[in-house]
């Protein structure tokens, strides 16, 4: 029996470069980092030196749906389109995984399949697709629609969308391109499959006119926490970016997703659960808490109220700010965000004002402490069945990222739970995931 300890996986949440609303105002912060390629290249290369599994880009298809008084304080309003940026970063990195977000509600499967296949080839097998269904109602207005699909219907479309995209990636057998100059035959027609998909939501003929991706399929990532989102993850995902908030909730979520995988006949080891973790590093606990306090103090009240409104899918500006949160009816917005906000308010008995201030900075799982204490917490989650690693969120750039890679990563490596060097070239190899076989061709 192997005595090698379980290995931690680390992704870097890099769009926005810090999820904390006050990050761009922090002393020494790169205020233009979201839209400055040279800065992003420097950060990606630092992550690669630290042997991170992947650089992850969230994405929005509209500016955040908040009043302009609040929006003016956000550093997320300007950012690169994910495929463009990651294709560029692929040329300046050699091992770091590159995960882009793409919507199943406002895009077409052929576009998504082609872009991710291209990114996988350009990067030598380092692409990952974060499947989102997009709940922002303003996104619908940018695509000729008056409103978004209902929540469950978005997920039903996403399930069909996934099947079409993976079917398109399998258009060509791995050995289809013979490139025989003597006979003049470039590919073998018997090794080409035309999809001819006709479904409830989608109609796609195919084939995809690009060779099968290096990884077979780019790694499939998913982040939904609702009932429909969990089931989609169990059926399709290979990485889940979760937001449990507490160790206990993390264990419950981990057990639930892995159990669902067994029910649908999937190997639970073929999915990695990486909770988002906001990490603030200090040489002492007091110093780390001081950094967090300073960050939170830089969140303007306008942003705080708007953040709570977005999380709930309901305008709270007219609420009594110093009273508990009243009952909020369900909306068509993200259910998981709404539930997390309500749970946080109830768990800590927060007023509307207090809850808004917390959400205005960052209210999710946070590790605030020394390199040793942060490593302790990460190791506890890893070894007690709460996660397979973390999607790390940095408090400000570049300092917060550099503190993590220069101080926390060496401590994790010293404990033998994080790699000192990459053992493979592809994102699948980093994550210990198998290369999927082609569903249409054997061998």
C-alpha positions as CSV (number, residue, x, y, z in Angstrom):
1,X,0.0,0.0,0.0
2,X,1.3,3.4,-1.0
3,X,2.4,5.8,1.9
4,X,2.2,8.8,-0.4
5,X,-0.2,11.3,1.2
6,X,-3.2,12.6,-0.8
7,X,-2.2,15.4,-3.0
8,X,-3.8,18.9,-3.0
9,X,-4.9,20.5,-6.2
10,X,-4.8,24.3,-6.6
11,X,-6.6,26.5,-9.1
12,X,-6.2,30.3,-9.2
13,X,-9.4,32.4,-9.5
14,X,-8.2,35.2,-11.9
15,X,-11.2,37.0,-13.2
16,X,-11.5,39.4,-11.6
17,X,-7.9,39.2,-10.5
18,X,-9.3,39.6,-6.9
19,X,-12.9,38.9,-6.1
20,X,-12.7,41.4,-3.2
21,X,-14.4,44.7,-4.1
22,X,-11.8,46.7,-2.2
23,X,-8.8,45.0,-3.8
24,X,-8.0,47.6,-6.5
25,X,-7.9,50.3,-3.8
26,X,-5.4,48.4,-1.6
27,X,-2.0,50.2,-1.2
28,X,0.4,48.9,-3.8
29,X,-2.3,47.1,-5.9
30,X,-2.1,46.9,-9.6
31,X,-5.3,48.8,-10.3
32,X,-5.5,47.9,-14.0
33,X,-4.6,44.2,-13.6
34,X,-7.9,42.9,-15.1
35,X,-7.1,44.5,-18.4
36,X,-3.3,44.7,-18.6
37,X,-1.8,41.7,-20.4
38,X,1.8,42.2,-19.2
39,X,0.6,42.1,-15.6
40,X,-1.6,39.0,-16.2
41,X,1.3,37.3,-18.0
42,X,3.5,38.0,-14.9
43,X,0.9,36.5,-12.6
44,X,0.4,33.4,-14.7
45,X,4.1,32.8,-14.8
46,X,4.3,33.1,-11.1
47,X,1.5,30.6,-10.7
48,X,3.3,28.2,-13.0
49,X,6.5,28.5,-11.0
50,X,4.5,27.5,-8.0
51,X,3.1,24.5,-9.9
52,X,-0.6,25.5,-9.8
53,X,-2.9,23.2,-11.6
54,X,-4.7,26.0,-13.5
55,X,-5.4,29.7,-14.1
56,X,-9.2,30.1,-14.1
57,X,-11.2,32.9,-15.7
58,X,-14.7,33.5,-14.7
59,X,-16.7,35.6,-17.1
60,X,-19.7,37.9,-17.4
61,X,-21.8,38.6,-20.5
62,X,-22.9,41.9,-19.2
63,X,-21.7,44.5,-16.8
64,X,-22.9,43.6,-13.3
65,X,-26.6,44.5,-12.9
66,X,-26.3,47.1,-10.2
67,X,-27.0,50.9,-10.1
68,X,-24.4,53.1,-11.7
69,X,-23.7,54.6,-8.3
70,X,-22.4,51.2,-7.2
71,X,-21.1,50.0,-10.6
72,X,-18.7,53.0,-10.7
73,X,-16.8,51.4,-7.7
74,X,-16.3,48.0,-9.3
75,X,-13.0,46.9,-10.8
76,X,-14.8,44.1,-12.8
77,X,-16.3,46.3,-15.5
78,X,-13.3,45.9,-17.9
79,X,-11.7,42.5,-18.6
80,X,-10.4,40.5,-21.5
81,X,-12.6,38.0,-23.3
82,X,-11.4,34.6,-21.9
83,X,-10.4,32.7,-25.0
84,X,-8.4,35.7,-26.4
85,X,-6.5,36.1,-23.1
86,X,-5.9,32.4,-22.5
87,X,-4.7,31.8,-26.1
88,X,-2.2,34.6,-25.5
89,X,-1.1,33.2,-22.1
90,X,-0.7,29.7,-23.7
91,X,2.3,31.2,-25.6
92,X,4.0,32.4,-22.4
93,X,3.4,29.3,-20.2
94,X,4.1,25.6,-20.7
95,X,2.4,23.7,-18.0
96,X,-0.3,25.8,-16.3
97,X,-3.8,24.8,-17.1
98,X,-6.1,27.4,-18.7
99,X,-9.8,27.3,-17.8
100,X,-12.3,29.5,-19.5
101,X,-15.9,30.1,-18.7
102,X,-18.4,29.8,-21.5
103,X,-22.2,30.0,-21.3
104,X,-24.6,27.3,-22.5
105,X,-27.5,29.8,-22.5
106,X,-26.1,32.5,-24.7
107,X,-23.7,30.7,-27.1
108,X,-23.9,27.9,-29.5
109,X,-22.3,24.4,-29.1
110,X,-20.4,24.6,-32.4
111,X,-18.7,27.9,-31.3
112,X,-17.8,26.5,-27.9
113,X,-16.5,23.2,-29.3
114,X,-14.3,24.9,-31.8
115,X,-12.9,27.5,-29.5
116,X,-12.0,25.0,-26.7
117,X,-10.5,22.5,-29.2
118,X,-8.4,25.3,-30.6
119,X,-7.2,26.4,-27.2
120,X,-6.4,22.8,-26.3
121,X,-4.2,22.4,-29.4
122,X,-2.6,25.9,-29.0
123,X,-1.7,25.1,-25.3
124,X,-0.6,21.5,-25.9
125,X,-3.5,20.1,-23.9
126,X,-4.1,22.5,-21.1
127,X,-7.7,23.8,-21.7
128,X,-10.7,23.4,-19.4
129,X,-14.3,24.5,-20.0
130,X,-16.2,26.0,-17.0
131,X,-19.9,25.3,-17.9
132,X,-22.2,28.1,-16.8
133,X,-25.9,28.7,-17.5
134,X,-25.8,32.5,-16.9
135,X,-28.4,34.0,-14.5
136,X,-27.6,37.7,-15.0
137,X,-30.9,39.1,-16.5
138,X,-28.9,41.9,-18.2
139,X,-27.0,39.3,-20.2
140,X,-30.3,38.4,-22.0
141,X,-30.6,42.0,-23.2
142,X,-27.2,41.7,-24.9
143,X,-28.4,38.7,-26.9
144,X,-31.8,39.9,-28.2
145,X,-33.9,38.5,-25.4
146,X,-36.1,40.2,-22.9
147,X,-35.4,37.8,-20.1
148,X,-33.4,34.7,-19.1
149,X,-34.6,31.1,-19.3
150,X,-36.1,29.7,-16.1
151,X,-33.5,28.1,-13.8
152,X,-34.3,24.4,-14.4
153,X,-34.7,24.9,-18.1
154,X,-31.3,26.5,-18.3
155,X,-29.8,23.4,-16.8
156,X,-31.8,21.1,-19.1
157,X,-30.4,23.0,-22.1
158,X,-26.9,22.8,-20.5
159,X,-27.1,19.0,-20.3
160,X,-28.0,18.7,-24.0
161,X,-25.4,21.3,-24.8
162,X,-22.7,19.3,-23.1
163,X,-23.6,16.2,-25.1
164,X,-23.4,18.1,-28.4
165,X,-20.1,19.7,-27.6
166,X,-18.4,16.5,-26.5
167,X,-19.9,14.8,-29.6
168,X,-18.4,17.5,-31.8
169,X,-15.0,17.0,-30.1
170,X,-15.3,13.3,-31.1
171,X,-15.9,14.1,-34.8
172,X,-12.5,12.8,-35.7
173,X,-10.8,9.7,-34.5
174,X,-7.3,10.3,-33.1
175,X,-5.7,8.7,-36.1
176,X,-8.0,10.2,-38.8
177,X,-5.4,12.5,-40.3
178,X,-3.1,10.2,-42.3
179,X,-1.5,12.9,-44.4
180,X,-0.2,10.4,-46.9
181,X,1.7,12.6,-49.5
182,X,2.3,9.6,-51.8
183,X,-1.3,8.6,-52.2
184,X,-2.6,12.1,-51.9
185,X,-5.0,11.2,-49.0
186,X,-5.0,13.7,-46.2
187,X,-7.6,12.0,-43.9
188,X,-9.4,8.7,-43.7
189,X,-13.2,9.2,-44.3
190,X,-14.0,6.1,-42.3
191,X,-12.5,7.9,-39.2
192,X,-14.9,10.9,-39.5
193,X,-18.3,11.1,-37.7
194,X,-21.1,13.4,-38.6
195,X,-23.1,14.2,-35.4
196,X,-26.5,15.0,-36.9
197,X,-27.9,16.0,-33.5
198,X,-31.6,16.8,-33.2
199,X,-32.8,17.6,-29.7
200,X,-35.3,19.6,-27.6
201,X,-33.1,22.7,-27.6
202,X,-30.4,22.2,-30.2
203,X,-30.0,21.1,-33.8
204,X,-26.3,20.6,-34.9
205,X,-25.1,18.7,-37.9
206,X,-21.3,18.7,-37.5
207,X,-18.6,17.6,-37.9
208,X,-16.3,19.9,-36.2
209,X,-13.6,21.0,-38.6
210,X,-10.6,20.7,-36.2
211,X,-8.8,17.6,-35.1
212,X,-9.8,16.0,-31.8
213,X,-8.4,17.9,-28.8
214,X,-5.0,16.9,-27.3
215,X,-6.8,15.8,-24.1
216,X,-9.6,14.1,-26.0
217,X,-11.9,16.5,-24.4
218,X,-10.8,19.7,-22.5
219,X,-11.4,19.2,-18.8
220,X,-15.1,19.8,-17.9
221,X,-15.6,22.2,-15.0
222,X,-18.9,23.2,-13.3
223,X,-19.9,25.4,-10.4
224,X,-23.6,25.1,-9.8
225,X,-24.7,24.2,-6.3
226,X,-28.5,24.0,-6.8
227,X,-30.2,20.6,-7.1
228,X,-30.0,20.9,-10.9
229,X,-26.4,22.1,-10.8
230,X,-25.3,19.2,-8.5
231,X,-26.9,16.6,-10.8
232,X,-25.3,18.2,-13.9
233,X,-21.9,18.1,-12.1
234,X,-22.4,14.4,-11.1
235,X,-23.2,13.5,-14.7
236,X,-20.7,15.6,-16.6
237,X,-18.1,17.5,-14.5
238,X,-14.5,16.6,-13.8
239,X,-13.8,19.6,-11.6
240,X,-16.4,21.3,-9.4
241,X,-15.7,24.8,-8.1
242,X,-17.9,24.9,-5.0
243,X,-18.7,27.5,-2.3
244,X,-19.6,25.6,0.9
245,X,-18.5,28.3,3.4
246,X,-17.7,25.9,6.2
247,X,-15.9,22.6,6.7
248,X,-19.1,20.8,7.6
249,X,-20.9,22.1,4.5
250,X,-17.9,21.1,2.5
251,X,-18.0,17.6,3.7
252,X,-21.8,17.3,3.0
253,X,-21.3,18.7,-0.5
254,X,-18.3,16.5,-1.2
255,X,-20.2,13.4,-0.1
256,X,-23.4,14.4,-2.1
257,X,-21.6,14.9,-5.4
258,X,-19.4,11.8,-5.1
259,X,-22.5,9.7,-4.1
260,X,-24.5,11.0,-7.1
261,X,-21.6,10.0,-9.4
262,X,-21.8,6.4,-8.1
263,X,-25.5,6.3,-8.9
264,X,-24.9,7.4,-12.5
265,X,-22.1,4.9,-12.9
266,X,-19.1,7.3,-12.8
267,X,-15.9,6.8,-10.8
268,X,-15.9,9.4,-8.0
269,X,-12.1,9.7,-8.3
270,X,-12.7,11.2,-11.8
271,X,-14.0,14.4,-10.3
272,X,-12.1,16.9,-8.2
273,X,-14.0,19.2,-5.9
274,X,-12.2,22.6,-5.3
275,X,-14.0,25.0,-3.0
276,X,-13.3,28.7,-3.6
277,X,-11.0,29.9,-0.8
278,X,-10.2,33.6,-0.1
279,X,-6.7,33.4,1.3
280,X,-5.0,36.3,3.3
281,X,-1.4,35.6,4.4
282,X,0.4,37.3,7.2
283,X,3.6,36.7,9.1
284,X,1.3,36.6,12.2
285,X,-2.4,36.1,12.7
286,X,-2.7,39.7,13.8
287,X,-1.1,40.9,10.6
288,X,-3.3,38.8,8.4
289,X,-6.4,40.0,10.2
290,X,-5.2,43.6,9.8
291,X,-4.9,43.1,6.0
292,X,-8.5,41.7,5.8
293,X,-9.8,44.5,7.9
294,X,-8.1,47.1,5.7
295,X,-9.6,45.5,2.6
296,X,-13.1,45.4,4.0
297,X,-12.8,49.1,5.0
298,X,-12.2,49.9,1.4
299,X,-15.6,48.6,0.3
300,X,-18.0,51.5,-0.4
301,X,-21.5,51.3,1.1
302,X,-23.0,51.6,-2.4
303,X,-21.2,48.4,-3.5
304,X,-22.2,46.6,-0.3
305,X,-25.9,47.2,-0.9
306,X,-25.6,46.3,-4.6
307,X,-23.7,43.1,-3.8
308,X,-26.5,41.9,-1.5
309,X,-29.1,42.8,-4.1
310,X,-27.3,40.7,-6.7
311,X,-26.8,37.8,-4.4
312,X,-30.5,37.7,-3.5
313,X,-31.8,38.6,-6.9
314,X,-33.9,41.2,-5.1
315,X,-33.5,45.0,-4.6
316,X,-32.7,45.6,-0.9
317,X,-32.1,49.3,-1.1
318,X,-35.5,50.0,0.5
319,X,-35.0,47.6,3.4
320,X,-34.6,48.7,7.0
321,X,-30.8,48.4,7.1
322,X,-30.5,47.8,10.9
323,X,-33.1,45.0,11.0
324,X,-32.7,41.3,10.1
325,X,-33.2,40.3,6.5
326,X,-36.9,39.8,5.8
327,X,-38.2,36.8,3.9
328,X,-37.0,36.9,0.3
329,X,-39.2,35.2,-2.4
330,X,-37.5,32.9,-5.0
331,X,-36.5,34.6,-8.2
332,X,-35.0,33.5,-11.6
333,X,-31.5,34.5,-10.4
334,X,-28.9,32.1,-9.1
335,X,-30.5,30.0,-6.4
336,X,-27.2,28.9,-4.8
337,X,-26.1,32.6,-4.3
338,X,-29.4,33.5,-2.8
339,X,-29.3,30.5,-0.4
340,X,-25.7,31.2,0.7
341,X,-26.6,34.8,1.5
342,X,-29.7,34.0,3.5
343,X,-27.8,31.2,5.4
344,X,-25.0,33.5,6.3
345,X,-27.4,36.2,7.6
346,X,-29.3,33.6,9.7
347,X,-26.2,31.8,10.9
348,X,-24.5,34.9,12.3
349,X,-27.7,36.9,13.1
350,X,-26.6,39.8,10.8
351,X,-28.6,42.8,10.0
352,X,-29.2,43.8,6.4
353,X,-26.4,46.4,6.7
354,X,-24.0,43.9,8.3
355,X,-24.8,41.3,5.7
356,X,-24.3,43.8,2.9
357,X,-21.0,44.9,4.2
358,X,-19.8,41.3,4.4
359,X,-21.0,40.5,0.9
360,X,-19.6,43.8,-0.4
361,X,-16.1,42.5,0.3
362,X,-16.1,38.7,0.2
363,X,-18.3,36.6,2.4
364,X,-17.3,33.0,1.4
365,X,-14.8,30.6,2.8
366,X,-11.7,32.4,3.9
367,X,-8.3,31.3,5.3
368,X,-6.8,34.3,7.1
369,X,-3.6,33.6,9.0
370,X,0.0,32.5,8.8
371,X,1.4,30.1,6.1
372,X,1.4,27.4,8.7
373,X,-2.2,27.9,9.9
374,X,-3.4,28.2,6.3
375,X,-1.7,25.0,5.4
376,X,-3.2,23.4,8.5
377,X,-6.7,24.3,7.3
378,X,-6.1,23.2,3.7
379,X,-4.7,19.9,4.9
380,X,-7.7,19.4,7.2
381,X,-10.2,19.9,4.3
382,X,-8.1,17.5,2.1
383,X,-7.7,14.7,4.6
384,X,-11.2,14.7,6.1
385,X,-13.2,14.4,2.8
386,X,-14.2,18.0,2.4
387,X,-12.3,18.9,-0.8
388,X,-9.6,17.7,-3.2
389,X,-8.0,21.2,-3.1
390,X,-9.0,24.8,-3.6
391,X,-9.7,27.4,-6.2
392,X,-7.6,30.2,-4.5
393,X,-8.9,33.8,-4.5
394,X,-6.2,36.4,-3.8
395,X,-6.9,39.5,-1.7
396,X,-5.1,41.9,-3.9
397,X,-2.6,41.8,-6.7
398,X,0.3,41.3,-7.0
399,X,1.2,41.1,-3.3
400,X,-1.6,38.7,-2.1
401,X,-0.7,36.2,-4.9
402,X,3.0,36.5,-4.3
403,X,2.5,36.0,-0.5
404,X,0.7,32.7,-1.3
405,X,3.1,31.3,-3.8
406,X,6.2,32.3,-1.9
407,X,5.0,31.4,1.6
408,X,2.1,29.0,1.6
409,X,3.0,26.8,-1.3
410,X,6.5,25.9,0.2
411,X,4.7,25.0,3.4
412,X,2.3,22.7,1.6
413,X,5.3,21.2,-0.3
414,X,7.2,20.6,3.0
415,X,4.2,18.6,4.2
416,X,4.3,16.4,1.1
417,X,0.7,17.3,0.0
418,X,1.5,19.5,-3.0
419,X,3.8,18.9,-5.9
420,X,7.3,20.4,-6.2
421,X,7.3,19.9,-10.0
422,X,4.8,19.1,-12.7
423,X,4.8,15.3,-13.5
424,X,2.9,15.8,-16.8
425,X,2.1,18.3,-19.5
426,X,-1.7,18.4,-19.7
427,X,-4.3,19.7,-17.3
428,X,-5.8,16.2,-17.2
429,X,-2.4,14.8,-16.1
430,X,-2.1,17.5,-13.4
431,X,-5.5,16.6,-12.0
432,X,-5.0,12.8,-12.3
433,X,-8.0,12.5,-14.8
434,X,-8.2,9.9,-17.5
435,X,-8.3,10.9,-21.2
436,X,-11.8,10.0,-22.4
437,X,-12.2,7.6,-25.2
438,X,-13.9,8.6,-28.4
439,X,-17.5,7.7,-28.2
440,X,-17.7,7.0,-32.0
441,X,-14.4,5.2,-32.6
442,X,-12.5,2.5,-30.8
443,X,-8.8,2.6,-30.4
